[in-house]
Amino acid sequence: MNQHTINKTCSFEGKGLHTGTYSHMKVLPAPAGYGIKFIRTDIPSMPEIEALAENVTKTARSTTISSNGAEVVTIEHIMSALTGMGVDNAVIEIDNLEVPILDGSARPYTDAFLKVGIQEQDAPRKFIDIPLSLEVRDDKTGSWVRIQPAAGPSAELTVDFGSPVLGVQSAAWNLETDYPGEIAPCRTFCFYREVEQLLKNNLIKGGDLDNAIVVTDTGYMNDKPLHFPDECGRHKLLDLLGDIRLAGGFLNAHITAYKPGHSINTKAAKALRALL
């Protein structure tokens, strides 16, 4: 299998979920071997930030990467879309602090990539081989992520939200999965009981019912129906794929996770980078 990039530049704009800042973002084709890099075009030096686990600096309800005196917040959805669409190389230019949340899912990205097309490049994909299994655990939350050597990339997870509305949900992905149809449409979510505390912590300033599912003790606050009964579990898989991509590429590994989140996902990616 060869490497891939997108055929043409795709443009996006909108407010950030947590900062509320408005940004314009472009995803551009990149040469083979380039990987994925963010460029802050609003800063005169136009600093570049590689999408790698060692650049992760914050994981409070999203993933932030920082380098060269700049940072980009909430990168997980665009990273997941690139992974799910099989894109190895891309330049991401952004003129503000946070990636636009758009509709809270990865579908605006996959729709755009499908529209412009994805091109095969004249270089083989460098799958990352895993020398041994590793597991990262959080004893406080009961969360864990396990990464095991395999013939190709795949992931599965189980999430238990302790919610009578959501219950226990599971989701899975591999290279044969219809990512644009089955995972990309799944929106971010939070519980209504969390909203006040999140705002006190200077988060979700740009959140609303158009870009997030809000779960109550008895149902959902949103007027629009769920895309899938297990949409929240599938969104956790969407996030996991984006965070683990920070290991540096496509893994010849099977990832199993229980109650994953950005903190433990990126710790697993960092642990994996340390093995390579």
C-alpha positions as a Python dict, from the first residue, in 0.01 Angstrom:
ca = {
    (1, 'M'): (0, 0, 0),
    (2, 'N'): (130, 344, -92),
    (3, 'Q'): (101, 676, 90),
    (4, 'H'): (-185, 916, 16),
    (5, 'T'): (-265, 1286, 34),
    (6, 'I'): (-565, 1494, -70),
    (7, 'N'): (-593, 1621, -428),
    (8, 'K'): (-675, 1984, -352),
    (9, 'T'): (-688, 2230, -66),
    (10, 'C'): (-996, 2208, 158),
    (11, 'S'): (-1106, 2512, 360),
    (12, 'F'): (-1302, 2528, 686),
    (13, 'E'): (-1399, 2803, 927),
    (14, 'G'): (-1589, 2842, 1249),
    (15, 'K'): (-1566, 2882, 1624),
    (16, 'G'): (-1366, 2661, 1854),
    (17, 'L'): (-1551, 2440, 2100),
    (18, 'H'): (-1353, 2542, 2408),
    (19, 'T'): (-1203, 2885, 2340),
    (20, 'G'): (-1491, 3015, 2130),
    (21, 'T'): (-1236, 3184, 1901),
    (22, 'Y'): (-1315, 3199, 1529),
    (23, 'S'): (-1061, 3049, 1292),
    (24, 'H'): (-1004, 2978, 926),
    (25, 'M'): (-832, 2649, 852),
    (26, 'K'): (-698, 2494, 533),
    (27, 'V'): (-594, 2134, 479),
    (28, 'L'): (-347, 2117, 191),
    (29, 'P'): (-180, 1834, -1),
    (30, 'A'): (169, 1741, 118),
    (31, 'P'): (452, 1538, -36),
    (32, 'A'): (522, 1175, 50),
    (33, 'G'): (696, 1136, 382),
    (34, 'Y'): (576, 1472, 514),
    (35, 'G'): (336, 1343, 777),
    (36, 'I'): (85, 1582, 933),
    (37, 'K'): (190, 1928, 1048),
    (38, 'F'): (-3, 2232, 1169),
    (39, 'I'): (110, 2586, 1082),
    (40, 'R'): (-13, 2892, 1274),
    (41, 'T'): (-48, 3145, 994),
    (42, 'D'): (-160, 3423, 1232),
    (43, 'I'): (183, 3434, 1397),
    (44, 'P'): (448, 3625, 1195),
    (45, 'S'): (704, 3344, 1218),
    (46, 'M'): (437, 3094, 1104),
    (47, 'P'): (552, 2829, 1355),
    (48, 'E'): (509, 2465, 1263),
    (49, 'I'): (380, 2201, 1502),
    (50, 'E'): (422, 1834, 1413),
    (51, 'A'): (126, 1615, 1501),
    (52, 'L'): (324, 1389, 1732),
    (53, 'A'): (258, 1268, 2084),
    (54, 'E'): (562, 1438, 2235),
    (55, 'N'): (405, 1773, 2142),
    (56, 'V'): (87, 1710, 2343),
    (57, 'T'): (62, 1969, 2623),
    (58, 'K'): (-304, 1964, 2735),
    (59, 'T'): (-579, 1703, 2741),
    (60, 'A'): (-866, 1874, 2925),
    (61, 'R'): (-1167, 1759, 2720),
    (62, 'S'): (-964, 1787, 2398),
    (63, 'T'): (-609, 1740, 2270),
    (64, 'T'): (-369, 2034, 2239),
    (65, 'I'): (-27, 2022, 2075),
    (66, 'S'): (244, 2286, 2117),
    (67, 'S'): (585, 2359, 1966),
    (68, 'N'): (797, 2655, 1862),
    (69, 'G'): (609, 2887, 2096),
    (70, 'A'): (266, 2809, 1947),
    (71, 'E'): (-19, 2573, 2016),
    (72, 'V'): (-326, 2433, 1844),
    (73, 'V'): (-627, 2320, 2046),
    (74, 'T'): (-878, 2040, 1973),
    (75, 'I'): (-691, 1862, 1696),
    (76, 'E'): (-848, 1519, 1747),
    (77, 'H'): (-1135, 1539, 1496),
    (78, 'I'): (-925, 1647, 1198),
    (79, 'M'): (-658, 1392, 1295),
    (80, 'S'): (-923, 1122, 1311),
    (81, 'A'): (-1067, 1220, 972),
    (82, 'L'): (-724, 1203, 808),
    (83, 'T'): (-668, 863, 964),
    (84, 'G'): (-1008, 725, 873),
    (85, 'M'): (-969, 845, 513),
    (86, 'G'): (-623, 691, 481),
    (87, 'V'): (-435, 1021, 442),
    (88, 'D'): (-67, 997, 531),
    (89, 'N'): (46, 1349, 447),
    (90, 'A'): (-119, 1688, 493),
    (91, 'V'): (-39, 2049, 583),
    (92, 'I'): (-294, 2214, 813),
    (93, 'E'): (-284, 2594, 814),
    (94, 'I'): (-484, 2770, 1084),
    (95, 'D'): (-509, 3140, 1170),
    (96, 'N'): (-612, 3115, 1535),
    (97, 'L'): (-575, 2906, 1847),
    (98, 'E'): (-838, 2635, 1806),
    (99, 'V'): (-955, 2406, 1526),
    (100, 'P'): (-1319, 2485, 1431),
    (101, 'I'): (-1564, 2249, 1595),
    (102, 'L'): (-1804, 2273, 1297),
    (103, 'D'): (-2093, 2032, 1371),
    (104, 'G'): (-1900, 1850, 1646),
    (105, 'S'): (-1811, 1552, 1427),
    (106, 'A'): (-1554, 1465, 1160),
    (107, 'R'): (-1810, 1456, 877),
    (108, 'P'): (-1739, 1806, 738),
    (109, 'Y'): (-1380, 1692, 686),
    (110, 'T'): (-1460, 1360, 526),
    (111, 'D'): (-1722, 1520, 301),
    (112, 'A'): (-1463, 1773, 181),
    (113, 'F'): (-1196, 1508, 126),
    (114, 'L'): (-1436, 1290, -70),
    (115, 'K'): (-1531, 1589, -284),
    (116, 'V'): (-1173, 1680, -384),
    (117, 'G'): (-1050, 1320, -390),
    (118, 'I'): (-751, 1147, -237),
    (119, 'Q'): (-443, 1075, -446),
    (120, 'E'): (-202, 787, -421),
    (121, 'Q'): (161, 889, -393),
    (122, 'D'): (471, 727, -536),
    (123, 'A'): (603, 594, -207),
    (124, 'P'): (506, 297, 9),
    (125, 'R'): (319, 363, 332),
    (126, 'K'): (551, 319, 628),
    (127, 'F'): (339, 122, 870),
    (128, 'I'): (468, 142, 1226),
    (129, 'D'): (550, -205, 1357),
    (130, 'I'): (500, -257, 1729),
    (131, 'P'): (793, -442, 1893),
    (132, 'L'): (586, -559, 2190),
    (133, 'S'): (250, -511, 2358),
    (134, 'L'): (198, -218, 2591),
    (135, 'E'): (-80, -111, 2822),
    (136, 'V'): (-151, 221, 2990),
    (137, 'R'): (-390, 234, 3284),
    (138, 'D'): (-553, 497, 3502),
    (139, 'D'): (-640, 333, 3832),
    (140, 'K'): (-845, 633, 3942),
    (141, 'T'): (-1090, 616, 3650),
    (142, 'G'): (-1052, 248, 3559),
    (143, 'S'): (-959, 348, 3204),
    (144, 'W'): (-702, 160, 3002),
    (145, 'V'): (-559, 141, 2650),
    (146, 'R'): (-382, -171, 2523),
    (147, 'I'): (-176, -179, 2202),
    (148, 'Q'): (-75, -517, 2059),
    (149, 'P'): (125, -614, 1748),
    (150, 'A'): (-98, -708, 1453),
    (151, 'A'): (-92, -747, 1076),
    (152, 'G'): (-263, -411, 1025),
    (153, 'P'): (-439, -121, 1201),
    (154, 'S'): (-757, -185, 1400),
    (155, 'A'): (-923, -59, 1717),
    (156, 'E'): (-1212, -145, 1946),
    (157, 'L'): (-1341, 11, 2265),
    (158, 'T'): (-1603, -17, 2532),
    (159, 'V'): (-1733, 283, 2722),
    (160, 'D'): (-1945, 289, 3036),
    (161, 'F'): (-2077, 635, 3111),
    (162, 'G'): (-2266, 537, 3424),
    (163, 'S'): (-2572, 682, 3253),
    (164, 'P'): (-2915, 517, 3229),
    (165, 'V'): (-2959, 697, 2896),
    (166, 'L'): (-2633, 585, 2731),
    (167, 'G'): (-2556, 262, 2914),
    (168, 'V'): (-2253, 61, 2799),
    (169, 'Q'): (-2151, 109, 2435),
    (170, 'S'): (-1890, -55, 2211),
    (171, 'A'): (-1743, 35, 1872),
    (172, 'A'): (-1475, -98, 1637),
    (173, 'W'): (-1272, 10, 1332),
    (174, 'N'): (-1023, -127, 1081),
    (175, 'L'): (-909, -27, 733),
    (176, 'E'): (-1219, -189, 581),
    (177, 'T'): (-1462, 11, 796),
    (178, 'D'): (-1680, 271, 624),
    (179, 'Y'): (-1533, 555, 826),
    (180, 'P'): (-1719, 838, 644),
    (181, 'G'): (-2053, 666, 693),
    (182, 'E'): (-2016, 489, 1027),
    (183, 'I'): (-1780, 696, 1242),
    (184, 'A'): (-1726, 1045, 1097),
    (185, 'P'): (-2088, 1164, 1157),
    (186, 'C'): (-2069, 1098, 1532),
    (187, 'R'): (-2073, 1418, 1735),
    (188, 'T'): (-1899, 1518, 2053),
    (189, 'F'): (-2110, 1513, 2366),
    (190, 'C'): (-2130, 1606, 2732),
    (191, 'F'): (-2367, 1559, 3021),
    (192, 'Y'): (-2587, 1850, 3123),
    (193, 'R'): (-2471, 1809, 3482),
    (194, 'E'): (-2114, 1887, 3366),
    (195, 'V'): (-2187, 2212, 3185),
    (196, 'E'): (-2156, 2454, 3477),
    (197, 'Q'): (-1823, 2307, 3593),
    (198, 'L'): (-1683, 2301, 3239),
    (199, 'L'): (-1765, 2669, 3198),
    (200, 'K'): (-1600, 2746, 3534),
    (201, 'N'): (-1290, 2568, 3402),
    (202, 'N'): (-1284, 2800, 3101),
    (203, 'L'): (-1400, 2528, 2861),
    (204, 'I'): (-1686, 2483, 2608),
    (205, 'K'): (-1713, 2859, 2543),
    (206, 'G'): (-1812, 2775, 2186),
    (207, 'G'): (-2034, 2479, 2268),
    (208, 'D'): (-2402, 2470, 2178),
    (209, 'L'): (-2671, 2225, 2069),
    (210, 'D'): (-2562, 2260, 1706),
    (211, 'N'): (-2215, 2117, 1772),
    (212, 'A'): (-2260, 1884, 2068),
    (213, 'I'): (-2498, 1624, 2204),
    (214, 'V'): (-2609, 1715, 2556),
    (215, 'V'): (-2721, 1421, 2766),
    (216, 'T'): (-2956, 1459, 3063),
    (217, 'D'): (-3061, 1202, 3321),
    (218, 'T'): (-3363, 1110, 3110),
    (219, 'G'): (-3269, 1177, 2746),
    (220, 'Y'): (-3115, 1438, 2516),
    (221, 'M'): (-3156, 1815, 2500),
    (222, 'N'): (-3099, 1823, 2120),
    (223, 'D'): (-3392, 1856, 1879),
    (224, 'K'): (-3208, 1659, 1611),
    (225, 'P'): (-3215, 1279, 1652),
    (226, 'L'): (-2902, 1075, 1707),
    (227, 'H'): (-2726, 953, 1395),
    (228, 'F'): (-2684, 613, 1564),
    (229, 'P'): (-2816, 470, 1892),
    (230, 'D'): (-2452, 436, 2005),
    (231, 'E'): (-2334, 768, 1860),
    (232, 'C'): (-2154, 867, 2179),
    (233, 'G'): (-1956, 542, 2189),
    (234, 'R'): (-1867, 583, 1823),
    (235, 'H'): (-1750, 937, 1891),
    (236, 'K'): (-1515, 803, 2157),
    (237, 'L'): (-1372, 577, 1886),
    (238, 'L'): (-1340, 879, 1656),
    (239, 'D'): (-1139, 1056, 1928),
    (240, 'L'): (-926, 750, 1997),
    (241, 'L'): (-825, 721, 1631),
    (242, 'G'): (-729, 1088, 1621),
    (243, 'D'): (-526, 1075, 1941),
    (244, 'I'): (-344, 751, 1863),
    (245, 'R'): (-248, 891, 1521),
    (246, 'L'): (-7, 1106, 1721),
    (247, 'A'): (212, 796, 1740),
    (248, 'G'): (330, 914, 1399),
    (249, 'G'): (139, 716, 1140),
    (250, 'F'): (-61, 402, 1075),
    (251, 'L'): (12, 123, 1322),
    (252, 'N'): (44, -246, 1257),
    (253, 'A'): (-138, -292, 1584),
    (254, 'H'): (-470, -376, 1742),
    (255, 'I'): (-584, -119, 1997),
    (256, 'T'): (-825, -217, 2270),
    (257, 'A'): (-957, 45, 2509),
    (258, 'Y'): (-1193, 73, 2803),
    (259, 'K'): (-1337, 412, 2897),
    (260, 'P'): (-1073, 598, 2693),
    (261, 'G'): (-1025, 974, 2696),
    (262, 'H'): (-775, 1223, 2560),
    (263, 'S'): (-539, 1193, 2856),
    (264, 'I'): (-497, 817, 2848),
    (265, 'N'): (-511, 804, 2466),
    (266, 'T'): (-220, 1044, 2430),
    (267, 'K'): (-27, 877, 2713),
    (268, 'A'): (-55, 552, 2515),
    (269, 'A'): (69, 728, 2201),
    (270, 'K'): (362, 873, 2397),
    (271, 'A'): (446, 532, 2545),
    (272, 'L'): (440, 384, 2197),
    (273, 'R'): (668, 658, 2063),
    (274, 'A'): (913, 577, 2343),
    (275, 'L'): (932, 217, 2221),
    (276, 'L'): (1015, 305, 1861),
}
